[in-house]
């Protein structure tokens, strides 16, 4: 018989929050560990990007811990418990998958996604405006969410050329900005326009930027490795030469 580690874990967290448990865990609130939830989610995402399954298993455990801690804090405050969380999620999954649990059987992905959005909208009847309900997210992710929601409401360019024209016009406005405030404003518009360029090309901008970060880090680390002196002493030409070598070595 397989051991029920999930129930054991739930009980472990309950003990940690009990008077006989850990003083640090007992002092935590939803607000005090809010940042932990974000950090653990990002570390899990990083493990996915690295295709490191063992690391992913560990990081998913850390994400789960945050869910259990918040649930136990809520239980201690007579707000809700982990069973309420599980029930709400289970009910939501069944409701949003009528093509699996209901009579509307379909395997068409576009139809499934369209139905998903309709059902979500029905569940959020208190939201009157198209862009209501978008959670706090890193700006790049939020820009994509905003863009996709606006598109579903009919706010869309006719073709890729118009998207690029919009991007180019934002670059021109940035060039013509007269002060820092204008430059900051126009730079934000450039980034938002670029998100739409990515969307039109079926690129996830968050994934693309993460890969670019990883690539730059790998190349810079190699540059640092092959340099014969302190990087602060390098001339511009030396940097360029080392960067070219680092690119060649890391592309292998």
RAHUFEN-V980880 format. One record per backbone hydrogen bond with DSSP energy under -0.5 kcal/mol. NH is the residue of the N-H (numbers start at 1). CO is the residue of the C=O. Records with the same first field share a line. If there is no record, write none. Layout:
NH->CO / CO
This chain:
5->3
8->4
9->5
10->6
11->7
12->8
13->9
14->10
15->11
16->12
17->13
18->15
21->18
22->16
26->22
27->23 / 24
28->24 / 25
33->29
34->31
37->33
38->34
39->35
40->36
41->37
42->38
43->39
44->40
45->41
46->42
47->43
48->44
49->45
50->46
51->48
52->47
53->51
56->52
57->53
58->54
59->55
60->56
61->57
62->58
63->59
64->60
65->61
66->62
67->63
68->64
69->65
70->66
71->67
72->68
73->69
74->70
75->71
76->72
77->73
78->75
79->74
85->81
86->82
87->83
88->84
89->85
90->86
91->87
92->88
93->89
94->90
95->91
96->92
97->94
100->97
101->97
102->98
105->103
109->107
112->108
113->109
114->110
115->111
116->112
117->113
118->114
119->115
120->116
121->117
122->118
123->119
124->120
125->122
127->124
128->126
132->129
134->131
135->133
137->135
142->138
143->139
144->140
145->141
146->142
147->143
148->144
149->145
150->146
151->147
152->148
153->149
154->151
155->150
156->154
163->159
164->160
165->161
166->162
167->163
168->164
169->165
170->166
171->167
172->168
173->169
174->170
175->171
176->172
177->174
183->179
184->180
185->181
186->182
187->183
188->184
189->185
190->186
191->187
192->188
193->189
194->190
195->191
196->192
197->193
198->194
199->195
200->196
201->197 / 198
202->199
203->198
205->203
208->204
209->205
210->206
211->207
212->208
213->209
214->210
215->211
216->212
217->213
218->214
219->215
220->216
221->217
222->218
223->219
224->220
225->221
226->222
227->223
233->230
234->231
239->235
240->236
241->237
242->238
243->239
244->240
245->241
246->242
247->243
248->244
249->245
250->246
251->247
252->249
